[in-house]
């Protein structure tokens, strides 16, 4: 892939009477020459619509690990992800309903959406939210 691809995913569900929310935006594109595939935090520090790692480290970590999971999942589905970088550009939250597994799943789904593989994956709930290949279930 030689151009940037944007992926956005908003998870807004209710399970067992509790709400779950996670919203993540990513940009997937080529890494600089010689750089390996990776995930980086790229949210503008002045963006008040997004969390930041210093004020919400748990959800920021969930977004980064979820984006990495999305990259690994995409590779398992045959996508060329070598030498690609995923930039997390927004992590939206809802104070009442945001929880780390929803953020993780939303980040995975945003990467998969950016790479055009959404029809091969699904959102699941089992002791937390997950975004996985339909072949795995």
C-alpha positions as CSV (number, residue, x, y, z in Angstrom):
1,X,0.0,0.0,0.0
2,X,1.5,3.3,-1.0
3,X,-1.2,5.8,0.1
4,X,-2.8,6.6,3.4
5,X,-6.1,4.8,4.3
6,X,-8.4,6.2,7.0
7,X,-10.5,4.0,9.3
8,X,-13.0,5.0,11.9
9,X,-15.1,2.8,14.1
10,X,-17.6,3.7,16.9
11,X,-18.7,0.9,19.1
12,X,-21.9,1.7,20.9
13,X,-23.7,-1.3,22.4
14,X,-25.5,-2.4,25.4
15,X,-24.9,-5.8,27.0
16,X,-26.4,-7.1,30.3
17,X,-27.9,-3.7,31.0
18,X,-24.6,-1.8,30.7
19,X,-23.5,0.5,27.9
20,X,-20.2,0.1,26.1
21,X,-18.6,2.8,24.1
22,X,-15.3,3.2,22.2
23,X,-14.5,5.3,19.2
24,X,-11.2,5.2,17.4
25,X,-9.9,6.8,14.2
26,X,-6.7,5.6,12.5
27,X,-4.6,6.4,9.4
28,X,-2.8,3.4,7.9
29,X,0.0,4.2,5.5
30,X,3.5,3.4,4.4
31,X,6.3,3.8,7.0
32,X,9.4,5.8,6.3
33,X,12.1,4.0,4.4
34,X,13.6,1.3,6.4
35,X,11.0,1.5,9.2
36,X,9.1,-1.6,10.4
37,X,5.3,-1.9,10.8
38,X,4.2,-0.3,14.0
39,X,1.4,1.6,15.8
40,X,2.0,5.1,17.0
41,X,-0.1,7.7,19.0
42,X,-0.7,10.6,16.6
43,X,-3.5,12.5,18.4
44,X,-3.0,16.2,18.3
45,X,-2.3,17.3,21.9
46,X,-4.7,20.3,21.5
47,X,-7.6,18.0,20.4
48,X,-10.0,18.1,23.3
49,X,-12.4,15.7,21.6
50,X,-9.9,12.9,22.2
51,X,-8.3,11.3,25.2
52,X,-4.6,11.7,25.8
53,X,-2.2,9.1,27.3
54,X,-1.3,11.4,30.2
55,X,-4.9,11.8,31.4
56,X,-6.3,8.5,30.4
57,X,-3.5,5.9,30.1
58,X,-5.7,2.8,30.4
59,X,-7.9,3.7,27.4
60,X,-4.9,5.1,25.4
61,X,-3.1,1.8,26.0
62,X,-6.2,-0.1,24.9
63,X,-6.4,1.9,21.7
64,X,-2.7,1.2,20.8
65,X,-2.9,-2.5,21.6
66,X,-6.2,-2.8,19.7
67,X,-4.7,-1.1,16.6
68,X,-1.8,-3.5,16.8
69,X,-4.2,-6.4,17.1
70,X,-6.0,-5.0,14.0
71,X,-2.7,-5.0,12.1
72,X,-1.9,-8.6,13.0
73,X,-5.5,-9.6,12.2
74,X,-5.3,-7.9,8.8
75,X,-2.0,-9.8,8.1
76,X,-3.7,-13.1,9.0
77,X,-6.4,-12.3,6.5
78,X,-3.8,-11.9,3.7
79,X,-3.4,-8.1,3.7
80,X,0.1,-6.7,3.0
81,X,1.0,-4.9,6.2
82,X,4.8,-5.1,6.0
83,X,6.3,-1.6,6.3
84,X,3.0,0.0,7.3
85,X,2.4,2.3,10.2
86,X,-0.9,2.8,12.0
87,X,-1.4,6.3,13.4
88,X,-4.1,6.5,16.1
89,X,-5.6,10.0,15.5
90,X,-8.6,10.1,17.8
91,X,-9.9,8.1,20.7
92,X,-13.3,9.3,21.7
93,X,-14.9,8.4,25.0
94,X,-18.2,8.6,26.9
95,X,-17.6,9.1,30.6
96,X,-20.4,6.7,31.6
97,X,-19.9,3.9,29.2
98,X,-16.3,3.8,28.0
99,X,-14.4,0.7,28.9
100,X,-11.0,-0.6,27.7
101,X,-12.3,-3.7,25.8
102,X,-14.6,-1.5,23.8
103,X,-11.8,0.9,22.9
104,X,-9.5,-2.1,22.0
105,X,-12.2,-3.6,19.8
106,X,-12.9,-0.2,18.1
107,X,-9.3,0.3,17.4
108,X,-9.0,-3.2,15.8
109,X,-12.1,-2.5,13.8
110,X,-10.8,0.9,12.6
111,X,-7.6,-0.7,11.2
112,X,-9.6,-3.5,9.5
113,X,-12.0,-0.9,8.0
114,X,-9.1,1.2,6.7
115,X,-7.7,-1.9,5.0
116,X,-11.1,-2.8,3.5
117,X,-11.4,-6.2,5.3
118,X,-14.5,-5.4,7.4
119,X,-16.6,-8.1,5.6
120,X,-14.2,-10.8,6.9
121,X,-14.5,-9.8,10.6
122,X,-17.0,-9.4,13.4
123,X,-17.5,-7.8,16.7
124,X,-18.0,-10.3,19.6
125,X,-18.7,-10.1,23.3
126,X,-17.5,-12.7,25.7
127,X,-16.2,-11.3,29.0
128,X,-15.3,-8.2,27.1
129,X,-15.4,-6.8,23.5
130,X,-13.3,-8.3,20.7
131,X,-13.0,-7.8,17.0
132,X,-12.0,-11.1,15.3
133,X,-12.0,-12.9,12.0
134,X,-15.3,-14.6,11.1
135,X,-13.2,-17.7,10.4
136,X,-12.0,-17.9,14.0
137,X,-15.5,-18.3,15.5
